[in-house]
Structure formats: structure tokens, C-alpha cells
Amino acid sequence: MLLAPMPVNEPQRLDVLRKLGILDTPSELCFNIVVSLAAKSLKTPIAAVSLVDRNRQWFKAIQGLSVAEPPREIAFCAHAILDRAPLIVNNALDDERFCNNRLVTEAPHIRSYMGMPLTVQNVNVGTLCVIDYVPRQFDNTQVKVLRKLANMVELFLMAKGPR
């Protein structure tokens, strides 16, 4: 397993995330609806709005998985926030970044992942992601659908903050 490097703008990224005032807040219908649409549209059992904090991954909304706050070092989303393009992992067992990750080798046995960075004030604060238990290819249409849904999440985030 390769740990994701820290983004070069990590202090600024964490500052924007904190100012949003969204960490550790209750579930909200708007985020839950987007997660449900993502899972249904892309036909995946798991979808989430994930925010990458200093030492943890925190889910504002999640469907299909009952995890609270995985440590940042095992979070696929910690890799996804490093770029503006989606992170697509067709088979985690074939990817050196994830093949020894305990989320792959143990329950929930993640095999495929697509995470679309959520950008607020020009920094990536998290992702809208979909996950499957089987290897799969995501096509261009699916990437575009996830991008549009991520744009909705970004609008919701910007409407909430910064505070």
C-alpha cells in the first residue's frame, strides 16, 4: 500500500474545510439524495460524500457501507484529492497504491472505485465516490454523470460556508 502524499496546499485545504463548518454535522437530505442518485445511476452498492480531514476521512453522506471514520492513510479519497481529474481504480488488487490496503484485503473487500474531487475555493476538500465489490470499468458517460453530481455537492458545500 502506498500512502497518498499530502497535497502541496494542505494547510489552505484544511482551512477551507474547517471554514465550511460541515465536519461532524448531522446527515442532510440534499447530500443523501446525491449519494443515492450516484449509486443508482452508476449501479454501485456504495456511494459517499467524503471529506478528507487532517487524520481521517469523514462521510457527510454514505450509502451501502457502515464505517464511521476510516483513518486518512487507508482512504482511497486521500489519493483522489491530489488531482482535479477523477481517480478511477478498475481493480484495486492490480493497483500498487491499494492492493495491500486493508479495505481491499479485508471487509469490505473494495475492488473498484471512482472518486470525483469536490473543489471549494480552488482546493479539493473531499470526493463524491462510488465503490463496488467487483472489478469494473467506468465509461465516459459514467464519469460525466459523477462529475455532474459532484458539481451539485460543491454547490451545496458553497451554500453552507465558508463561515
C-alpha positions as semicolon CSV with decimal commas, in nm:
position;residue;x (nm);y (nm);z (nm)
1;M;0,000;0,000;0,000
2;L;0,131;0,341;-0,094
3;L;0,027;0,630;0,128
4;A;-0,110;0,932;-0,052
5;P;0,129;1,226;-0,034
6;M;-0,001;1,540;0,131
7;P;-0,134;1,794;-0,117
8;V;0,104;2,087;-0,164
9;N;-0,174;2,318;-0,046
10;E;-0,263;2,109;0,261
11;P;-0,276;2,400;0,514
12;Q;-0,502;2,603;0,283
13;R;-0,712;2,294;0,205
14;L;-0,768;2,220;0,573
15;D;-0,851;2,585;0,641
16;V;-1,121;2,586;0,371
17;L;-1,258;2,256;0,501
18;R;-1,280;2,390;0,857
19;K;-1,443;2,716;0,745
20;L;-1,717;2,522;0,570
21;G;-1,835;2,420;0,917
22;I;-1,960;2,087;0,786
23;L;-1,740;1,833;0,966
24;D;-1,922;1,633;1,234
25;T;-2,262;1,774;1,139
26;P;-2,579;1,565;1,113
27;S;-2,700;1,395;0,798
28;E;-2,872;1,621;0,543
29;L;-3,125;1,527;0,280
30;C;-2,956;1,711;-0,009
31;F;-2,630;1,514;0,033
32;N;-2,815;1,186;0,093
33;I;-3,013;1,230;-0,229
34;V;-2,696;1,287;-0,435
35;V;-2,533;0,977;-0,285
36;S;-2,843;0,772;-0,363
37;L;-2,851;0,904;-0,721
38;A;-2,479;0,827;-0,765
39;A;-2,518;0,467;-0,650
40;K;-2,831;0,410;-0,857
41;S;-2,703;0,583;-1,172
42;L;-2,366;0,408;-1,169
43;K;-2,508;0,079;-1,042
44;T;-2,273;0,052;-0,745
45;P;-2,357;-0,078;-0,398
46;I;-2,166;0,204;-0,225
47;A;-2,157;0,580;-0,273
48;A;-2,042;0,858;-0,042
49;V;-1,971;1,224;0,006
50;S;-1,634;1,200;0,174
51;L;-1,439;1,485;0,330
52;V;-1,069;1,435;0,392
53;D;-0,969;1,585;0,725
54;R;-0,619;1,602;0,875
55;N;-0,614;1,242;1,006
56;R;-0,944;1,093;0,898
57;Q;-1,195;1,051;0,621
58;W;-1,536;1,173;0,731
59;F;-1,861;1,092;0,550
60;K;-2,125;1,363;0,518
61;A;-2,341;1,106;0,341
62;I;-2,287;0,737;0,272
63;Q;-2,493;0,453;0,133
64;G;-2,412;0,083;0,138
65;L;-2,134;0,081;0,395
66;S;-2,133;0,118;0,770
67;V;-1,800;0,270;0,855
68;A;-1,762;0,579;1,066
69;E;-1,427;0,748;1,009
70;P;-1,153;0,545;0,848
71;P;-0,802;0,677;0,904
72;R;-0,680;0,900;0,624
73;E;-0,386;0,671;0,546
74;I;-0,617;0,396;0,415
75;A;-0,866;0,625;0,240
76;F;-0,886;0,597;-0,138
77;C;-1,022;0,954;-0,129
78;A;-0,691;1,081;0,014
79;H;-0,542;0,987;-0,324
80;A;-0,836;1,134;-0,518
81;I;-0,797;1,485;-0,370
82;L;-0,448;1,516;-0,521
83;D;-0,583;1,599;-0,867
84;R;-0,881;1,767;-1,034
85;A;-0,944;1,462;-1,254
86;P;-1,140;1,166;-1,122
87;L;-0,948;0,884;-0,960
88;I;-1,056;0,561;-1,124
89;V;-0,944;0,224;-0,989
90;N;-1,078;-0,060;-1,203
91;N;-0,933;-0,336;-0,984
92;A;-0,776;-0,245;-0,651
93;L;-0,589;-0,578;-0,643
94;D;-0,397;-0,468;-0,954
95;D;-0,314;-0,119;-0,824
96;E;0,006;-0,088;-0,618
97;R;-0,144;0,201;-0,419
98;F;-0,426;-0,017;-0,289
99;C;-0,352;-0,389;-0,334
100;N;-0,235;-0,426;0,030
101;N;-0,485;-0,178;0,176
102;R;-0,695;-0,339;0,449
103;L;-1,012;-0,204;0,282
104;V;-0,916;-0,430;-0,010
105;T;-0,769;-0,732;0,171
106;E;-1,034;-0,736;0,447
107;A;-1,400;-0,638;0,467
108;P;-1,543;-0,454;0,279
109;H;-1,312;-0,601;0,007
110;I;-1,320;-0,298;-0,224
111;R;-1,238;-0,385;-0,583
112;S;-1,335;-0,079;-0,787
113;Y;-1,356;0,288;-0,702
114;M;-1,425;0,615;-0,876
115;G;-1,382;0,937;-0,681
116;M;-1,460;1,281;-0,820
117;P;-1,281;1,560;-0,629
118;L;-1,502;1,818;-0,460
119;T;-1,346;2,160;-0,512
120;V;-1,433;2,462;-0,298
121;Q;-1,237;2,789;-0,317
122;N;-0,996;2,625;-0,558
123;V;-0,895;2,340;-0,323
124;N;-1,012;1,978;-0,312
125;V;-1,183;1,915;0,022
126;G;-1,312;1,566;-0,048
127;T;-1,485;1,349;-0,305
128;L;-1,810;1,215;-0,429
129;C;-1,721;0,850;-0,477
130;V;-1,872;0,522;-0,584
131;I;-1,736;0,182;-0,484
132;D;-1,801;-0,175;-0,590
133;Y;-1,706;-0,519;-0,459
134;V;-1,617;-0,640;-0,808
135;P;-1,363;-0,513;-1,061
136;R;-1,523;-0,295;-1,326
137;Q;-1,457;-0,036;-1,592
138;F;-1,624;0,304;-1,566
139;D;-1,711;0,450;-1,906
140;N;-1,707;0,815;-2,015
141;T;-2,080;0,855;-1,960
142;Q;-2,048;0,732;-1,602
143;V;-1,758;0,971;-1,540
144;K;-1,971;1,259;-1,672
145;V;-2,266;1,160;-1,451
146;L;-2,047;1,150;-1,141
147;R;-1,895;1,489;-1,236
148;K;-2,243;1,649;-1,263
149;L;-2,346;1,503;-0,929
150;A;-2,019;1,623;-0,773
151;N;-2,095;1,972;-0,908
152;M;-2,422;1,959;-0,713
153;V;-2,238;1,864;-0,394
154;E;-1,993;2,151;-0,449
155;L;-2,287;2,392;-0,478
156;F;-2,435;2,255;-0,155
157;L;-2,098;2,295;0,020
158;M;-2,052;2,652;-0,104
159;A;-2,405;2,742;0,005
160;K;-2,319;2,624;0,358
161;G;-1,993;2,814;0,401
162;P;-1,737;2,938;0,445
163;R;-1,821;3,061;0,788
